[in-house]
């Protein structure tokens, strides 16, 4: 029984670590985009504009 509890605990820790990793990756991509936008004078004035431009940047960055 103790092995099952330990295994479930490990699974939960792995899942939590993956969520943190995904969140930190998303934050890093946003930081990269903001640095790019600042460097090249891109200034999206709306949230939807920001999201669209960031998505385009990430797609292009992944391609390169």
Order of alpha helices (4+ residues) and beta strands (2+ residues): alpha-alpha
